[in-house]
Amino acid sequence: MNKRVCQIDFLKCVFIVLMIIFHLVYVGDKYPYAKQVVYTFHMSVFLVISGYLANMDKGFTRMVRQVKWLFVPYAVMEAGYVVMASVLPIREHIDNLTPAVFFDKLLLHPLGPYWYLHTLIVCYIIYYAVSRLCRRLGWVSFVCVLGVCLFAASRLLHIVNFDNAMYFLAGAALRQAGVGFMSAFRPSCWAAVPLALFCLFSPEGMDRAALQGVVMTYLAMSLALAAYPYIKPKVKRLALMVGENTLSILLFSPMFTIITKSFVPFFSFDPTALLFTVVSVVFVVAGSLAVAWVMDRLRLSRWFCGKEKLLAVS
């Protein structure tokens, strides 16, 4: 899949913005129920997309290179996050940072948003190994074997959350079955109706591991895709650019979300926190992309992510 699918980039934009919004402590504390709703599906969408886009038709050397250049930025940012968690009074504060704790967080139980990259690395490695060893299996048997391996990695090795891995598996299963992305995820404004009903009348089912969480993930994707054709061209170009750069935003956004705490007093006049949210999201996204641009200009990206350009500009 060499050609980018614009709708996928749009989905990535929508859900990375939702991630940023509810990583803002002020917003999360003000709207805990909305945070619970969004946390049911926002990162699940990324895992489905990642599983669908994962290309295992490559040689061993290329695969090692891909995993390496996911691990390097992950390790750098996760290590920094763990150290800062031992210093700053954040919710994931570490009281006593020892080498054992440090490597446990880095290799097994990551903190912050970087768990997603950790999950992706583990799933890629297992997916590639199964694809090499079981290439002659039909797609149903292949998906079953992959699911068993991911289950073993979760329950026996404890290196990945099985609930998260299942969303990756769902995307991989669609790709293995040869189903087009837009054929699997149909745009529909009507998705808003069951999604609203779930939110209003079934709060106990808002868990990504529950069946309702799976359905809500699909409905959220369907609703977002339904909005895509109605976005104005200039806004659409901006959204697609953000969607292309979700890796940079994921990597660098914690550096800026923590700064937004200092914005709160300036927006005390707005009880809805809407202005704070808009300003903070723009600040976090722009700051993250600026860091990527600076790294490109300083030619650090090749050492950080194995590419000449970290910032993608179509």
C-alpha positions in Angstrom: 0.0 0.0 0.0 2.3 2.7 -1.3 -0.4 5.3 -2.1 -1.7 7.2 0.9 -5.4 6.9 1.7 -6.6 10.4 2.5 -9.5 9.1 4.7 -7.0 7.2 6.9 -4.9 10.4 7.4 -8.1 12.2 8.2 -9.0 9.6 10.9 -5.5 9.9 12.3 -5.9 13.6 12.6 -9.2 13.4 14.3 -8.1 10.9 16.9 -4.7 12.4 17.6 -6.5 15.6 18.4 -8.8 13.8 20.7 -5.7 12.2 22.4 -4.2 15.7 22.9 -7.4 17.2 24.3 -7.9 14.5 26.9 -4.2 14.5 27.8 -4.7 18.0 29.0 -5.2 17.6 32.7 -7.5 20.6 33.0 -9.9 19.3 30.4 -9.8 15.7 31.6 -10.6 16.9 35.2 -13.4 19.2 34.0 -15.0 16.6 31.7 -14.2 13.1 33.2 -17.2 11.5 31.5 -16.2 12.8 28.0 -12.7 11.5 28.7 -14.1 8.1 29.6 -16.0 8.1 26.3 -13.0 9.1 24.1 -10.6 6.7 25.9 -12.9 3.9 24.9 -12.0 4.2 21.2 -9.4 6.9 20.3 -6.2 4.7 20.5 -8.0 1.6 19.4 -8.5 3.4 16.1 -4.8 3.8 15.7 -4.1 0.2 16.5 -6.6 -1.0 13.9 -5.1 1.3 11.3 -1.6 0.2 12.2 -2.5 -3.4 11.8 -4.2 -2.8 8.5 -1.2 -0.8 7.1 1.5 -3.2 8.4 3.3 -4.6 5.4 5.0 -8.0 6.1 6.0 -8.6 2.5 9.6 -7.5 3.1 12.9 -9.1 3.8 14.4 -9.7 7.2 16.9 -6.8 6.9 14.1 -4.3 6.0 12.0 -5.5 8.9 14.8 -5.2 11.4 15.4 -1.7 10.1 11.7 -0.8 10.5 11.6 -2.1 14.1 14.9 -0.5 14.9 13.7 3.0 13.8 10.5 2.6 15.8 12.5 1.5 18.9 15.1 4.3 18.9 12.6 7.2 19.1 10.5 5.2 21.5 13.4 4.4 23.8 14.7 8.0 23.7 11.3 9.6 24.5 10.2 6.9 27.0 13.5 7.1 28.9 13.0 10.9 29.1 9.4 10.5 30.2 10.4 8.0 33.0 13.1 10.3 34.3 10.8 13.3 34.3 8.1 11.2 36.0 10.5 10.7 38.9 11.0 14.5 39.2 7.7 16.2 38.3 4.5 15.9 40.3 2.5 14.2 37.6 -0.1 11.5 38.0 2.3 8.8 36.9 4.9 10.0 39.3 7.7 7.5 40.3 8.7 7.8 43.9 11.9 5.8 43.7 13.5 5.5 40.3 15.9 2.6 40.3 17.6 0.8 37.4 15.1 -2.0 37.7 12.2 0.3 37.6 13.7 2.2 34.7 14.2 -0.8 32.5 10.8 -2.3 33.5 9.1 0.9 32.2 11.3 1.0 29.1 11.0 -2.6 28.0 7.9 -4.0 29.6 5.5 -1.5 31.1 5.9 2.0 29.4 4.5 5.2 30.9 2.6 7.9 29.1 1.5 7.8 25.4 4.5 5.8 24.4 2.8 2.5 25.3 1.4 2.6 21.8 4.8 2.5 20.1 5.8 -0.3 22.5 2.7 -2.3 21.5 3.4 -1.6 17.8 6.9 -2.9 18.1 5.8 -6.1 19.8 3.0 -6.7 17.4 5.2 -6.1 14.3 7.8 -8.6 15.5 5.2 -11.3 16.2 3.3 -10.5 13.0 6.4 -10.8 10.9 7.5 -14.0 12.6 4.1 -15.7 12.0 4.1 -14.4 8.4 7.5 -16.1 7.7 6.6 -19.3 9.4 3.0 -19.7 8.4 3.0 -18.1 4.9 1.2 -21.1 3.4 -1.8 -21.0 5.7 -5.1 -19.6 4.6 -6.0 -16.2 6.0 -8.4 -17.5 8.6 -5.8 -20.0 10.0 -3.1 -17.4 9.8 -5.1 -14.9 11.8 -5.9 -17.6 14.4 -2.2 -18.4 14.8 -1.3 -14.7 15.0 -4.0 -14.3 17.7 -2.7 -17.2 19.7 0.8 -15.8 19.5 -0.3 -12.3 20.6 -2.3 -14.0 23.5 0.8 -15.8 24.6 2.9 -12.6 24.5 0.2 -11.0 26.7 -0.6 -13.7 29.2 2.7 -15.6 29.4 5.4 -13.0 28.7 3.4 -10.0 29.8 4.9 -7.7 27.2 1.8 -6.4 25.6 -1.8 -5.7 26.6 -4.0 -8.3 24.9 -6.9 -5.9 24.5 -4.7 -3.5 22.5 -3.2 -6.3 20.5 -6.6 -7.5 19.4 -7.3 -4.2 17.7 -4.0 -4.5 15.8 -5.0 -8.1 15.0 -8.4 -6.8 13.6 -6.6 -4.5 11.2 -4.2 -7.2 10.2 -7.0 -9.6 9.6 -8.8 -7.2 7.2 -5.5 -6.7 5.3 -4.9 -10.5 5.1 -8.5 -11.0 3.8 -7.9 -8.4 1.1 -10.7 -6.2 2.3 -10.4 -2.5 1.3 -10.2 -0.1 4.2 -13.2 1.9 2.9 -15.1 -1.2 2.3 -14.7 -2.3 5.9 -15.3 1.1 7.5 -18.3 2.6 5.8 -19.0 6.4 6.4 -22.4 7.0 8.0 -23.8 10.0 9.8 -26.3 7.5 11.4 -23.4 6.1 13.4 -24.0 9.1 15.7 -27.3 7.6 16.9 -26.1 4.3 18.5 -22.9 6.0 19.6 -24.9 8.6 21.5 -27.1 5.9 23.0 -24.1 4.0 24.2 -22.7 7.1 25.8 -26.0 8.1 27.5 -27.4 4.8 28.6 -24.5 2.3 28.9 -21.5 4.0 30.7 -20.5 0.7 32.3 -19.7 -0.8 28.8 -17.3 1.9 27.9 -14.2 -0.2 27.9 -12.1 -1.0 24.8 -11.9 -4.6 26.0 -15.7 -5.0 26.0 -17.9 -5.7 23.0 -19.4 -2.3 23.4 -16.0 -0.7 23.2 -15.3 -2.6 19.9 -18.7 -1.4 18.5 -18.0 2.2 19.7 -14.6 2.1 17.9 -16.3 1.2 14.7 -19.0 3.8 15.1 -16.5 6.5 15.9 -14.6 5.7 12.7 -17.7 5.6 10.6 -18.9 8.9 12.0 -15.5 10.6 11.4 -15.4 9.3 7.9 -18.9 10.6 7.2 -17.7 14.1 8.1 -14.7 14.0 5.7 -16.4 15.0 2.4 -17.9 18.1 4.1 -14.6 19.5 5.3 -13.5 22.7 3.5 -10.5 22.2 1.2 -8.1 24.4 3.2 -9.1 22.7 6.5 -8.9 19.3 4.8 -5.3 19.9 3.7 -4.3 21.0 7.2 -6.1 17.9 8.7 -4.3 15.6 6.2 -1.0 17.2 7.1 -1.6 16.6 10.8 -2.6 13.0 10.0 0.6 12.4 8.1 2.6 13.6 11.1 0.9 11.8 14.0 4.2 10.0 14.9 5.9 13.3 15.6 2.9 14.6 17.5 2.7 11.4 19.6 6.5 11.6 20.3 6.7 15.2 21.2 3.3 16.2 22.5 4.0 15.4 26.2 6.7 18.1 26.1 4.0 20.7 25.4 0.9 19.3 27.2 2.8 19.8 30.5 3.4 23.4 29.6 -0.3 24.0 28.9 -0.9 23.8 32.7 0.5 27.3 32.9 -2.3 28.5 30.5 -5.1 27.7 32.9 -5.1 31.0 34.9 -5.4 33.0 31.6 -8.6 31.3 30.7 -10.4 31.3 34.1 -13.0 33.6 32.6 -14.2 30.7 30.4 -16.1 28.1 32.5 -16.4 25.8 29.5 -12.6 25.5 29.0 -13.3 25.7 25.2 -10.9 28.5 24.5 -8.2 26.8 26.6 -8.7 23.6 24.7 -8.4 25.3 21.3 -5.3 27.3 22.2 -3.7 24.3 23.9 -4.3 21.9 21.0 -2.9 24.4 18.5 0.1 25.0 20.8 0.8 21.2 21.2 0.4 20.3 17.6 2.4 23.3 16.3 5.1 22.7 18.9 5.4 19.0 18.1 5.7 19.8 14.4 8.2 22.5 15.1 10.4 20.1 17.0 10.3 17.7 14.0 11.2 20.6 11.6 14.1 21.6 13.8 15.4 18.1 13.9 15.2 17.9 10.1 17.1 21.2 9.7 19.8 20.0 12.1 19.9 16.7 10.3 19.2 14.8 13.5 16.3 12.9 12.1 18.4 10.3 10.4 19.8 9.4 13.8 16.5 9.6 15.6 14.2 7.8 13.2 16.3 6.6 10.3 14.8 9.1 7.8 16.2 12.3 6.3 12.8 14.0 7.0 10.8 13.4 10.1 8.3 16.1 9.2 6.0 14.9 6.3 4.8 17.7 4.0 2.7 16.6 1.0 
